[in-house]
Amino acid sequence: MNDNFSKNLRKLRQEQKMTQEQVAEKLGVSAQSVSRWETGATFPDVMMLPELSKLYGVLVDDLFKESPQGYTNLADRLLAVYEDTYKHDDFMTAYQEYQRMEKEGTMTAEDYRGYGWLHNVMRGVCKKKTLEYYGKSMELSKENDTEFYYLMKGCMISVRADLGEGQRCIEEQLQAVENEPENVGELVSLVCAYYWAKQYEECYKVVKDAIAKYPEDPRFYGYAGDVCAELEKYDEAFPYWEKHLELQSRWLESLVAIAFCREKLGEYDKAYEAWMRLVDMLLEKGSDVSANWPREQAKRCKEKLEKQE
């Protein structure tokens, strides 16, 4: 028998401040069996190992290691594993253990803290992965699809701004525009950088100049509508969004923005019309599943209208 195993059983039990009798009761065995495991006289049934590891807040492998660290429970141990590996499978294993505990109603305040921290770590990992894959998308599209390349560059800027790199993105884009003054894609990215850095006044100045220079580029109108909404210039926002849709109906973000903005202003009738318009456009494209969400939003607006009557 592995000497570490019997020593660890005693050590981990004592760390959990449990008696052999309490362990035996939780596992459905006799106290004598627990005693014999801890002295190395016998070895528990293999099927008992997962229950022992769960009880002592360790992994099964930990039971055989020299001086394993005990945790409050298995979920806490699995969280530590994910913090070490950042692997998606390890996240899911910890997530499922927390879900099991929550379903059983055994979660403590500390457990909920760990559950939240698990997701917080995952969020950071996902953002890094997002940047990695957006970067690869840009590499693959740079030579043969410049429109898509700058679309992905805008996505990259939005994530970087969320990570606190907004000003850095602005500085990079000011330099890029200076280096390539006739490259409209870099100018779009500059507008994007100002917008996601929440420098709305400067963004509005730049985007209006861009529209004057490139009146047929739909991307500027989308940003113009969005920044006007942030500045509460709603009367200016709607025409910009509509122009964006007129020039490029493939991207429907402006119609979503119109609907939400109408709701914000309490104009539920116009919001309803915008949501249903989006439903019709999605159905025309054959996106029947995607149409479910705006249909639900339209239904919600209609219910609010009925309450007002």
TORNU-882856 format. One record per residue (C-alpha): z, x, y; residue in one letter. Coordinates in Angstrom, 1 decimal, padded with zeros to 4 digits. Example, Ala and Ser with C-alpha at 12.3 -4.5 7.8 and 13.67 -1.06 7.14 Angstrom:
NODE  z  x  y  code
NODE  007.8  012.3  -004.5  a
NODE  007.1  013.7  -001.1  s
END
This chain:
NODE  z  x  y  code
NODE  000.0  000.0  000.0  m
NODE  -000.7  001.1  003.6  n
NODE  002.7  002.4  004.9  d
NODE  001.6  001.3  008.5  n
NODE  001.2  -002.2  007.4  f
NODE  004.8  -002.8  006.2  s
NODE  006.3  -001.0  009.2  k
NODE  004.0  -002.9  011.6  n
NODE  005.1  -006.2  010.2  l
NODE  008.8  -005.4  011.0  r
NODE  008.0  -003.9  014.4  k
NODE  005.8  -006.8  015.5  l
NODE  008.3  -009.4  014.3  r
NODE  011.1  -007.8  016.2  q
NODE  008.9  -007.5  019.3  e
NODE  008.4  -011.3  019.0  q
NODE  012.2  -011.7  018.7  k
NODE  011.8  -013.7  015.4  m
NODE  013.9  -013.5  012.3  t
NODE  012.4  -013.2  008.8  q
NODE  013.5  -016.8  008.2  e
NODE  011.5  -018.0  011.3  q
NODE  008.4  -016.1  010.3  v
NODE  008.7  -017.6  006.8  a
NODE  009.0  -021.1  008.1  e
NODE  005.9  -020.7  010.4  k
NODE  003.8  -019.2  007.5  l
NODE  005.1  -021.6  004.8  g
NODE  006.5  -018.9  002.6  v
NODE  010.0  -017.8  001.6  s
NODE  012.1  -015.4  003.7  a
NODE  012.3  -013.2  000.6  q
NODE  008.4  -012.8  000.7  s
NODE  008.6  -011.7  004.3  v
NODE  011.3  -009.2  003.5  s
NODE  009.3  -007.8  000.5  r
NODE  006.2  -007.4  002.8  w
NODE  008.2  -005.5  005.4  e
NODE  009.7  -003.1  002.8  t
NODE  006.3  -002.5  001.2  g
NODE  007.4  -004.0  -002.2  a
NODE  004.6  -006.5  -002.2  t
NODE  001.4  -007.3  -000.2  f
NODE  000.7  -010.8  001.2  p
NODE  -002.3  -012.8  000.0  d
NODE  -005.4  -011.7  001.9  v
NODE  -005.8  -015.2  003.2  m
NODE  -002.4  -014.8  004.9  m
NODE  -003.6  -011.9  007.0  l
NODE  -005.3  -013.9  009.8  p
NODE  -002.2  -016.1  010.1  e
NODE  000.0  -013.0  010.4  l
NODE  -002.2  -011.5  013.0  s
NODE  -002.3  -014.7  015.0  k
NODE  001.5  -015.0  014.8  l
NODE  002.1  -011.5  016.1  y
NODE  -000.7  -011.6  018.7  g
NODE  -002.8  -008.8  017.2  v
NODE  -006.1  -008.5  015.3  l
NODE  -006.1  -008.2  011.5  v
NODE  -007.2  -004.5  011.8  d
NODE  -004.2  -003.9  014.1  d
NODE  -001.8  -004.6  011.3  l
NODE  -003.0  -001.4  009.5  f
NODE  -003.0  000.9  012.6  k
NODE  -000.3  003.3  013.6  e
NODE  001.9  001.8  016.3  s
NODE  -000.2  -001.2  017.3  p
NODE  000.5  -002.9  020.6  q
NODE  001.8  -006.4  020.2  g
NODE  000.6  -009.1  022.6  y
NODE  002.0  -012.5  023.6  t
NODE  -000.5  -014.2  021.3  n
NODE  -003.9  -013.7  019.7  l
NODE  -005.7  -015.0  022.7  a
NODE  -004.1  -012.4  024.9  d
NODE  -005.1  -009.7  022.4  r
NODE  -008.7  -011.0  022.3  l
NODE  -008.8  -011.0  026.1  l
NODE  -007.8  -007.3  026.0  a
NODE  -010.7  -006.6  023.5  v
NODE  -013.2  -008.3  025.9  y
NODE  -011.9  -006.3  028.9  e
NODE  -012.6  -003.2  026.9  d
NODE  -016.1  -004.0  025.5  t
NODE  -017.6  -006.6  027.9  y
NODE  -019.5  -007.9  024.9  k
NODE  -020.6  -011.6  024.9  h
NODE  -019.4  -012.1  021.3  d
NODE  -016.0  -010.8  022.2  d
NODE  -015.9  -013.2  025.2  f
NODE  -016.7  -016.1  022.9  m
NODE  -014.1  -015.2  020.4  t
NODE  -011.4  -015.1  023.1  a
NODE  -012.7  -018.3  024.6  y
NODE  -012.6  -020.2  021.3  q
NODE  -009.0  -019.1  020.7  e
NODE  -007.9  -020.3  024.2  y
NODE  -009.8  -023.5  023.5  q
NODE  -007.9  -024.0  020.2  r
NODE  -004.6  -023.4  021.9  m
NODE  -005.4  -025.8  024.7  e
NODE  -006.5  -028.5  022.2  k
NODE  -003.2  -028.0  020.3  e
NODE  -001.2  -028.2  023.6  g
NODE  000.4  -024.9  023.1  t
NODE  -000.8  -023.2  026.3  m
NODE  001.8  -021.8  028.7  t
NODE  001.4  -020.9  032.4  a
NODE  000.8  -017.3  031.4  e
NODE  -001.9  -018.4  028.9  d
NODE  -003.7  -020.3  031.5  y
NODE  -003.6  -017.3  033.7  r
NODE  -005.2  -015.3  030.9  g
NODE  -007.8  -018.0  030.3  y
NODE  -008.7  -017.9  034.0  g
NODE  -008.8  -014.1  034.0  w
NODE  -011.1  -014.2  031.0  l
NODE  -013.6  -016.2  033.0  h
NODE  -013.1  -014.1  036.0  n
NODE  -014.0  -010.9  034.1  v
NODE  -017.0  -012.7  032.6  m
NODE  -018.2  -013.7  036.0  r
NODE  -018.2  -010.1  037.1  g
NODE  -020.0  -009.0  034.0  v
NODE  -022.6  -011.8  034.5  c
NODE  -023.3  -010.7  038.0  k
NODE  -024.0  -007.2  036.9  k
NODE  -026.2  -008.4  034.1  k
NODE  -028.0  -010.7  036.6  t
NODE  -028.8  -007.7  038.8  l
NODE  -029.9  -005.7  035.8  e
NODE  -032.3  -008.4  034.6  y
NODE  -033.6  -009.3  038.0  y
NODE  -034.3  -005.6  038.5  g
NODE  -036.4  -005.5  035.3  k
NODE  -038.2  -008.6  036.4  s
NODE  -039.1  -006.9  039.6  m
NODE  -040.3  -003.8  037.8  e
NODE  -042.6  -005.9  035.6  l
NODE  -044.1  -008.0  038.4  s
NODE  -044.4  -005.4  041.2  k
NODE  -048.0  -004.3  040.4  e
NODE  -049.6  -007.6  039.3  n
NODE  -047.7  -010.5  040.9  d
NODE  -046.4  -009.7  044.4  t
NODE  -045.4  -013.3  045.1  e
NODE  -043.1  -013.4  042.1  f
NODE  -041.8  -009.9  042.9  y
NODE  -040.6  -010.9  046.3  y
NODE  -039.2  -014.2  044.9  l
NODE  -037.1  -012.0  042.5  m
NODE  -036.2  -009.7  045.4  k
NODE  -034.8  -012.7  047.2  g
NODE  -032.7  -013.6  044.2  c
NODE  -031.5  -010.0  044.0  m
NODE  -030.4  -010.1  047.6  i
NODE  -028.5  -013.3  047.2  s
NODE  -026.5  -011.8  044.3  v
NODE  -025.9  -008.6  046.1  r
NODE  -024.7  -010.4  049.2  a
NODE  -022.2  -012.4  047.0  d
NODE  -020.9  -009.0  045.8  l
NODE  -020.3  -007.9  049.4  g
NODE  -023.5  -006.0  050.0  e
NODE  -025.0  -008.4  052.6  g
NODE  -025.0  -005.9  055.5  q
NODE  -026.5  -003.2  053.3  r
NODE  -029.3  -005.5  052.3  c
NODE  -030.1  -006.2  055.9  i
NODE  -030.2  -002.5  056.8  e
NODE  -032.5  -001.8  053.8  e
NODE  -034.8  -004.6  054.8  q
NODE  -035.0  -003.6  058.5  l
NODE  -036.1  -000.2  057.2  q
NODE  -038.6  -001.7  054.8  a
NODE  -040.1  -003.9  057.6  v
NODE  -040.3  -000.8  059.9  e
NODE  -042.1  001.1  057.1  n
NODE  -044.5  -001.7  056.3  e
NODE  -044.8  -004.0  059.3  p
NODE  -047.7  -005.9  057.9  e
NODE  -046.1  -006.6  054.5  n
NODE  -045.1  -010.2  054.8  v
NODE  -043.1  -010.0  051.6  g
NODE  -040.7  -007.5  053.2  e
NODE  -040.3  -009.7  056.2  l
NODE  -039.5  -012.7  054.0  v
NODE  -036.9  -010.5  052.3  s
NODE  -035.4  -009.6  055.7  l
NODE  -035.0  -013.3  056.6  v
NODE  -033.4  -013.8  053.1  c
NODE  -031.0  -010.9  053.8  a
NODE  -029.8  -012.3  057.1  y
NODE  -029.4  -015.8  055.5  y
NODE  -027.3  -014.7  052.5  w
NODE  -025.2  -012.4  054.8  a
NODE  -024.5  -015.6  056.8  k
NODE  -025.8  -014.1  060.0  q
NODE  -027.5  -017.4  060.8  y
NODE  -028.2  -017.0  064.5  e
NODE  -030.1  -013.7  063.9  e
NODE  -031.8  -015.2  060.8  c
NODE  -033.1  -018.1  062.9  y
NODE  -034.5  -015.8  065.6  k
NODE  -036.3  -013.7  062.9  v
NODE  -037.7  -016.7  061.0  v
NODE  -039.0  -018.4  064.1  k
NODE  -040.9  -015.2  065.1  d
NODE  -042.2  -015.0  061.5  a
NODE  -043.5  -018.5  061.5  i
NODE  -045.3  -017.8  064.8  a
NODE  -047.0  -014.8  063.1  k
NODE  -047.5  -016.3  059.7  y
NODE  -047.8  -020.1  060.2  p
NODE  -049.2  -020.8  056.8  e
NODE  -046.6  -019.0  054.7  d
NODE  -044.4  -021.7  053.2  p
NODE  -041.4  -019.3  052.5  r
NODE  -040.5  -019.1  056.1  f
NODE  -040.3  -022.8  056.5  y
NODE  -037.9  -023.1  053.6  g
NODE  -035.5  -020.6  055.1  y
NODE  -035.9  -022.1  058.6  a
NODE  -034.8  -025.5  057.3  g
NODE  -031.8  -024.0  055.4  d
NODE  -030.6  -021.9  058.4  v
NODE  -031.0  -024.9  060.7  c
NODE  -028.8  -026.9  058.4  a
NODE  -026.1  -024.1  058.5  e
NODE  -026.3  -024.2  062.3  l
NODE  -026.1  -028.0  062.2  e
NODE  -029.5  -028.3  063.9  k
NODE  -030.4  -031.1  061.6  y
NODE  -033.2  -032.6  063.7  d
NODE  -035.0  -029.2  063.4  e
NODE  -034.1  -028.7  059.7  a
NODE  -036.0  -031.7  058.3  f
NODE  -039.4  -030.9  059.8  p
NODE  -039.2  -027.3  058.5  y
NODE  -038.3  -028.5  055.0  w
NODE  -041.1  -031.1  055.0  e
NODE  -043.6  -028.4  056.1  k
NODE  -042.4  -026.2  053.3  h
NODE  -043.1  -029.0  050.8  l
NODE  -046.5  -029.6  052.4  e
NODE  -047.6  -026.0  052.1  l
NODE  -046.1  -025.4  048.6  q
NODE  -045.0  -028.3  046.5  s
NODE  -044.4  -026.1  043.4  r
NODE  -040.9  -025.2  044.6  w
NODE  -038.8  -028.3  045.2  l
NODE  -035.6  -026.7  046.7  e
NODE  -036.4  -028.1  050.1  s
NODE  -036.5  -031.7  048.8  l
NODE  -033.1  -031.1  047.2  v
NODE  -031.9  -029.7  050.6  a
NODE  -033.2  -032.8  052.4  i
NODE  -031.4  -035.2  050.0  a
NODE  -028.1  -033.4  050.2  f
NODE  -028.3  -033.1  054.0  c
NODE  -029.1  -036.8  054.3  r
NODE  -026.0  -037.5  052.3  e
NODE  -023.9  -035.2  054.4  k
NODE  -025.0  -037.2  057.5  l
NODE  -024.1  -040.5  055.7  g
NODE  -027.7  -041.6  055.5  e
NODE  -027.6  -042.7  051.9  y
NODE  -030.7  -044.8  052.2  d
NODE  -032.8  -041.8  053.2  k
NODE  -030.9  -039.6  050.6  a
NODE  -031.8  -042.2  047.9  y
NODE  -035.5  -042.0  048.9  e
NODE  -035.4  -038.2  048.8  a
NODE  -033.8  -038.1  045.4  w
NODE  -036.3  -040.7  044.0  m
NODE  -039.1  -038.8  045.5  r
NODE  -037.9  -035.7  043.6  l
NODE  -037.7  -037.8  040.4  v
NODE  -041.3  -038.9  040.8  d
NODE  -042.5  -035.3  041.5  m
NODE  -040.8  -034.0  038.5  l
NODE  -042.2  -036.7  036.3  l
NODE  -045.7  -036.0  037.5  e
NODE  -045.1  -032.4  036.3  k
NODE  -044.0  -033.6  032.9  g
NODE  -040.4  -032.5  033.6  s
NODE  -038.8  -035.7  032.3  d
NODE  -035.5  -034.0  031.3  v
NODE  -035.2  -032.2  034.7  s
NODE  -035.6  -035.6  036.4  a
NODE  -032.3  -036.9  034.9  n
NODE  -030.2  -035.0  037.4  w
NODE  -031.8  -036.3  040.7  p
NODE  -032.0  -039.8  039.1  r
NODE  -028.2  -039.7  038.7  e
NODE  -027.9  -038.5  042.3  q
NODE  -030.0  -041.4  043.5  a
NODE  -027.9  -043.8  041.5  k
NODE  -024.8  -042.4  043.2  r
NODE  -026.3  -042.9  046.7  c
NODE  -027.4  -046.4  045.8  k
NODE  -023.8  -047.3  044.8  e
NODE  -022.5  -046.0  048.1  k
NODE  -025.0  -048.1  049.9  l
NODE  -023.9  -051.2  048.0  e
NODE  -020.3  -050.5  048.9  k
NODE  -021.2  -050.3  052.6  q
NODE  -022.9  -053.7  052.5  e
END
